[in-house]
Amino acid sequence: MRTVPATQRRAPALDIAVVGGGMVGAAAALALSRAGFSTALLEARAPSPWQPEEDVDLRVVGLAPSSIKLLNGLDVWTSIRDARACPYARMHVWDAENGAAIDFDAADEGRDQLGYIVENNLVQWKLWQALDAAGVQRLCPATVKDFETRADRVVLELADGESVAVRLLIAADGGGSPLRERAGIKTHGRDYTQRAVVAHVTSERPHAHTCWQRFLPDGPLALLPLADGRSSIVWSLPEDEARRMLALDDAAFIKEVGIASDFCLGRITATTPRAAFPLKLQLAENYQAERFVLLGDAAHVVHPLAGQGVNLGLRDVAELRDTLAGARDAGRDFASSQVLRRYARRRRSADTLDAYGFDALARIYAWQSAPWVAARGLGIRVVDRLLPLKRRLATHASGL
């Protein structure tokens, strides 16, 4: 990235360019266009159409109430929910080493659901379908080769030789964000040296619209309810063990899952093919630069044990939309450093608290000495009995 003085004052062609068309980037483009900003979405490859006759995508997300509120406001939630989404009303979390458990129930919060389990590609596809009607300019395929920041705009140089001028550049281009690197924003965190093994499994007993999570010595195993009655598993394992799980035949794998889950849903009777992805903690040291801002995984990557990664990204979207619109409506330059710093301070503070909270849980459950295991069990039992604390935890997870 180069920053040069403006040699000529002229209005950029667009208010905002969002680079990255995943769930968070597409939601940002849609939300900002609906808020009255002229917006372009740049993506190297369009998503594959979601087809109801195809099997459930291996990558699923647990959408919290805050995410559902955003998607509903963008007029896409009803079509997502009606296509193939599974509500969950309860969560049961327990420790394999001491048996201590904690339960969350939507009824205790006066709600019907705690959230919904939805396929990643379904959410992305429904957002993409809504872009044209909202006036978003889709540039796809498009790859940003470089960008130049001037006093009143950012000029994006595309790989095909074209250029785009905007007042604000938003990077939603993933954890390895090339734009973040070009902006000179560093990251810190740690590699968990683990992989999350994912698959969909069939069980003897119904999932009862409950998320089940068992903390094992090697890492947590989650069973998430799917709309077709199966459960999606997310099993965090050391890399060698993850590779072993991927190499097992189906019969051996479902036996391992049954034992690891303590047969909470009875025997596991079938599985889909498996996949795995690496786990890490990564936080950008700053969420903004001159006329430049980070969203989603480009800003933060967290451990999946709480299932909050996408929800944090969608909260970024809501915060950024409200911050930019508020500044514009007050007659200020919405892309000024002062405005962007306000967004960055708020979201980075919240994301850091959550990211290191998830990291602390991962560390605590990795402790295996007898005194720590006993203390951990006592702590879980105390929290489960302290209803005001449980409600605060549930409210925080909801994002509302």
C-alpha positions in Angstrom: 0.0 0.0 0.0 1.2 3.5 -0.9 -0.1 6.7 0.6 0.3 9.9 -1.6 -1.2 13.4 -1.5 -4.2 14.0 -3.7 -3.1 15.8 -6.8 -6.6 16.6 -7.9 -9.8 16.9 -5.9 -12.6 14.8 -7.4 -15.3 12.6 -5.9 -14.6 8.9 -6.0 -17.0 6.8 -8.1 -18.3 4.8 -5.1 -18.5 5.3 -1.3 -17.3 1.8 -0.3 -15.6 -1.3 -1.7 -15.8 -4.5 0.3 -13.2 -7.1 -0.7 -14.2 -10.7 0.1 -17.6 -12.2 -0.6 -17.9 -14.7 2.2 -20.7 -14.5 4.7 -19.3 -11.5 6.5 -18.2 -9.6 3.4 -21.5 -10.2 1.6 -23.4 -9.2 4.7 -21.4 -6.0 5.0 -21.9 -5.1 1.3 -25.7 -5.7 1.6 -26.0 -3.8 5.0 -24.0 -0.8 3.8 -25.9 -0.6 0.5 -29.2 -0.8 2.4 -28.0 2.0 4.6 -27.6 4.3 1.6 -23.9 3.9 0.7 -22.9 3.2 -2.9 -21.2 -0.1 -2.5 -19.2 -2.6 -4.6 -18.3 -6.2 -3.6 -15.1 -7.6 -5.1 -14.6 -11.4 -5.0 -12.3 -13.7 -6.9 -14.8 -16.5 -7.2 -18.6 -16.5 -6.9 -20.1 -19.0 -4.5 -21.6 -22.2 -5.9 -25.4 -22.1 -5.9 -27.0 -23.7 -2.8 -29.2 -26.6 -3.9 -31.7 -28.2 -1.5 -31.3 -31.6 -3.1 -27.6 -31.6 -2.3 -26.3 -33.0 1.0 -25.7 -30.6 3.9 -22.5 -28.7 3.6 -19.8 -29.9 6.1 -19.2 -26.3 7.3 -22.0 -25.1 9.5 -22.4 -22.2 11.8 -24.4 -21.7 15.0 -26.1 -18.3 14.4 -26.7 -16.4 17.6 -29.7 -14.0 18.1 -27.5 -11.0 17.2 -26.7 -12.5 13.8 -30.3 -13.5 13.2 -31.4 -9.9 14.0 -28.9 -8.6 11.4 -29.9 -11.1 8.7 -33.6 -10.4 9.4 -33.0 -6.7 9.0 -31.4 -7.5 5.6 -34.5 -9.5 4.5 -32.6 -12.7 4.1 -33.2 -14.6 7.3 -36.7 -16.0 6.5 -35.4 -17.6 3.3 -32.4 -19.0 5.1 -34.6 -20.4 7.9 -37.1 -21.9 5.6 -34.5 -23.4 3.3 -32.7 -25.6 5.8 -31.9 -24.4 9.3 -32.2 -26.2 12.6 -33.2 -24.3 15.8 -31.6 -25.3 19.0 -33.1 -24.6 22.4 -30.6 -26.2 24.7 -26.9 -26.7 25.2 -25.4 -29.4 27.4 -21.7 -29.1 28.1 -19.8 -31.6 30.2 -16.2 -32.5 31.3 -15.0 -36.0 30.4 -12.5 -36.0 33.3 -14.8 -35.1 36.2 -18.4 -35.4 34.9 -19.2 -31.8 35.8 -21.8 -30.3 33.5 -23.5 -27.0 32.7 -26.8 -26.6 30.9 -28.3 -23.7 29.0 -32.0 -23.6 28.1 -33.8 -21.0 26.0 -36.8 -21.2 28.2 -34.7 -19.9 31.1 -34.1 -16.7 29.0 -37.7 -16.4 28.0 -36.9 -17.4 24.4 -37.9 -20.2 22.0 -34.4 -20.8 20.7 -30.8 -20.1 21.7 -29.9 -20.0 18.0 -29.9 -21.9 14.7 -27.4 -24.3 13.1 -27.1 -23.3 9.4 -24.8 -24.3 6.5 -22.2 -21.7 5.7 -22.8 -21.9 2.0 -26.6 -21.4 2.4 -26.1 -18.2 4.3 -23.5 -16.9 1.8 -25.7 -17.9 -1.2 -28.8 -16.1 0.2 -26.8 -13.0 0.8 -25.4 -13.1 -2.7 -28.9 -13.4 -4.2 -29.9 -10.2 -2.4 -27.0 -8.1 -3.6 -28.3 -7.0 -7.0 -31.7 -5.9 -5.7 -30.0 -3.8 -3.0 -27.9 -2.0 -5.7 -24.6 -3.6 -4.8 -22.1 -3.6 -7.7 -20.7 -7.1 -7.9 -17.2 -7.3 -9.4 -16.6 -11.0 -9.8 -14.1 -12.4 -10.7 -12.0 -9.6 -9.4 -8.7 -9.6 -7.5 -7.1 -6.5 -5.9 -3.5 -6.4 -6.9 -2.7 -3.2 -4.9 -4.3 -0.1 -3.6 -3.2 3.5 -3.2 -4.6 5.8 -0.5 -5.0 9.4 -1.2 -6.4 12.3 0.9 -10.0 11.8 -0.3 -10.1 8.3 -1.7 -8.6 4.9 -2.2 -7.8 3.6 -5.7 -7.8 -0.1 -6.1 -5.7 -1.6 -8.8 -7.2 -4.9 -10.1 -5.4 -7.8 -11.6 -7.1 -7.3 -14.9 -5.7 -3.8 -15.2 -8.9 -2.0 -14.3 -9.1 0.4 -11.3 -11.8 1.3 -8.8 -11.9 4.5 -6.7 -13.8 4.5 -3.4 -13.9 6.6 -0.2 -13.5 3.6 2.0 -11.9 0.2 1.5 -13.2 -2.7 3.7 -11.1 -5.9 3.9 -13.2 -9.0 4.5 -10.7 -11.3 2.7 -10.1 -13.9 5.4 -7.6 -14.8 8.1 -4.7 -14.6 5.6 -5.9 -11.2 4.4 -3.5 -9.9 1.6 -5.1 -6.5 2.0 -4.3 -6.4 5.8 -0.7 -7.2 5.0 -0.5 -4.5 2.3 -1.9 -2.0 4.8 0.9 -2.9 7.2 -1.3 -4.2 10.0 0.4 -6.9 12.0 -1.3 -9.7 13.9 -0.6 -11.7 17.0 -1.9 -14.9 18.5 -0.9 -18.6 18.6 -1.2 -21.8 16.6 -3.2 -24.4 18.6 -1.4 -27.2 16.6 -4.8 -28.7 16.3 -7.3 -29.4 13.6 -11.1 -29.5 13.7 -12.4 -32.7 12.2 -15.9 -32.2 10.8 -18.5 -34.6 9.5 -22.3 -35.3 9.8 -23.3 -38.3 11.7 -26.5 -40.3 12.2 -27.3 -41.5 15.8 -29.7 -43.9 17.5 -31.5 -41.2 19.4 -32.7 -37.8 18.1 -30.6 -34.8 18.9 -33.6 -33.1 20.6 -32.6 -29.7 19.2 -29.7 -29.7 21.6 -26.1 -28.8 21.1 -23.9 -31.3 22.9 -20.3 -30.5 23.8 -17.9 -32.8 25.7 -14.5 -31.6 26.8 -11.9 -34.4 26.3 -8.2 -34.3 27.2 -7.2 -33.8 23.6 -9.9 -31.2 22.8 -13.7 -30.6 22.7 -16.2 -32.6 20.7 -19.4 -30.8 19.7 -22.5 -32.4 18.2 -24.7 -29.8 16.6 -28.3 -30.5 15.5 -29.1 -30.5 11.8 -32.5 -30.0 10.2 -32.5 -33.5 8.7 -32.2 -35.1 12.1 -28.4 -35.8 11.9 -25.8 -34.1 13.9 -22.8 -32.1 12.7 -19.6 -32.9 14.6 -16.7 -30.5 15.2 -13.9 -32.4 17.0 -10.8 -30.4 17.9 -7.8 -32.8 18.0 -4.0 -32.6 17.9 -2.8 -32.7 14.3 -1.5 -36.3 14.4 -4.7 -37.5 15.9 -6.8 -35.6 13.4 -4.9 -37.2 10.6 -5.6 -40.6 12.2 -9.3 -39.8 12.4 -9.4 -38.8 8.7 -7.7 -42.0 7.7 -10.1 -44.4 9.6 -12.8 -46.3 7.7 -16.4 -45.3 8.5 -17.0 -48.2 10.9 -13.9 -47.3 13.0 -14.6 -43.6 12.9 -18.2 -43.8 14.1 -17.1 -46.1 16.9 -14.5 -43.5 18.0 -17.2 -40.7 17.9 -19.6 -42.8 20.0 -17.0 -43.4 22.7 -15.8 -39.8 22.6 -19.4 -38.5 22.9 -20.1 -40.9 25.8 -23.0 -42.2 23.6 -25.1 -39.2 24.6 -27.2 -39.8 21.5 -26.8 -43.6 21.6 -24.7 -45.4 19.0 -23.5 -43.5 16.0 -24.8 -45.5 13.0 -23.5 -43.6 9.9 -21.2 -40.8 8.9 -20.5 -38.6 5.9 -16.9 -38.2 4.5 -14.8 -36.1 6.8 -12.7 -32.9 6.5 -10.5 -30.9 8.8 -9.2 -27.4 9.1 -6.4 -25.9 11.2 -7.1 -24.0 14.5 -5.4 -20.8 15.6 -5.9 -17.6 17.6 -5.2 -14.5 15.6 -6.0 -10.9 16.3 -5.1 -7.9 14.2 -3.2 -5.3 16.2 -5.4 -2.6 14.7 -8.7 -2.8 12.8 -8.2 0.3 10.7 -5.7 2.4 8.7 -6.3 5.5 6.5 -9.6 5.0 4.7 -9.2 1.2 5.4 -11.0 -1.1 7.8 -10.9 -4.8 8.7 -13.9 -7.1 9.1 -14.4 -10.7 10.2 -11.6 -13.2 10.0 -9.3 -10.5 8.5 -9.5 -8.9 12.0 -9.9 -11.9 14.3 -9.7 -15.7 14.1 -10.9 -17.6 17.3 -11.1 -21.1 18.6 -14.3 -22.8 17.5 -15.2 -24.3 20.9 -17.8 -21.6 21.5 -18.9 -21.4 17.9 -18.7 -17.7 17.8 -16.4 -16.9 14.9 -19.0 -15.9 12.3 -21.2 -14.2 15.0 -18.3 -11.9 15.9 -17.8 -11.1 12.2 -21.5 -10.2 11.8 -21.4 -8.1 14.9 -18.5 -6.2 13.2 -20.8 -5.6 10.3 -23.6 -4.2 12.4 -21.2 -2.0 14.4 -19.5 -0.7 11.2 -22.8 0.1 9.5 -24.2 2.0 12.4 -20.9 3.9 13.0 -20.6 4.9 9.3 -24.2 5.8 8.9 -24.2 7.9 12.1 -21.2 9.9 11.0 -22.6 10.5 7.5 -26.0 11.6 8.9 -24.2 14.0 11.2 -22.5 15.6 8.2 -19.0 14.1 8.9 -16.7 12.2 6.6 -17.7 8.7 7.3 -14.3 7.4 6.1 -12.2 9.7 8.3 -9.7 8.3 10.7 -11.7 9.6 13.7 -14.8 7.7 12.7 -13.0 4.5 11.8 -11.1 4.6 15.1 -14.4 4.7 16.9 -15.5 1.5 15.2 -12.0 -0.1 15.7 -11.9 0.6 19.4 -15.3 -0.8 20.1 -15.0 -4.0 18.1 -11.4 -4.8 18.9 -12.1 -4.4 22.6 -15.1 -6.8 22.4 -13.4 -9.2 20.0 -10.3 -9.4 22.2 -12.3 -10.1 25.3 -14.1 -12.9 23.5 -11.1 -14.3 21.8 -9.0 -14.6 24.9 -12.0 -15.9 26.8 -12.3 -18.8 24.4 -8.5 -19.2 24.5 -8.6 -19.4 28.4 -11.3 -22.1 28.2 -9.2 -24.1 25.8 -6.2 -23.8 28.2 -8.2 -24.6 31.3 -9.7 -27.8 29.8 -6.3 -28.9 28.6 -5.1 -29.1 32.3 -5.0 -32.7 33.3 -3.4 -32.8 36.8 -5.8 -34.1 39.4 -6.0 -30.9 41.5 -6.8 -28.8 38.5 -9.4 -31.3 37.2 -11.1 -31.3 40.5 -11.0 -27.5 40.8 -12.4 -27.2 37.2 -15.3 -29.5 38.1 -16.1 -27.5 41.2 -16.1 -24.3 39.2 -18.5 -25.7 36.5 -20.9 -27.0 39.1 -20.9 -23.6 40.9 -21.6 -21.7 37.6 -24.4 -24.1 36.7 -26.1 -23.3 40.0 -25.7 -19.5 39.8 -28.6 -18.6 37.6 -27.8 -14.9 37.3 -24.3 -15.7 36.1 -25.6 -18.3 33.6 -28.0 -15.7 32.3 -25.2 -13.2 31.8 -23.2 -15.8 29.9 -26.2 -16.7 27.7 -26.9 -13.0 27.1 -23.3 -12.3 26.2 -23.2 -15.3 23.8 -26.5 -14.1 22.1 -24.8 -10.7 21.3 -28.0 -8.8 22.3 
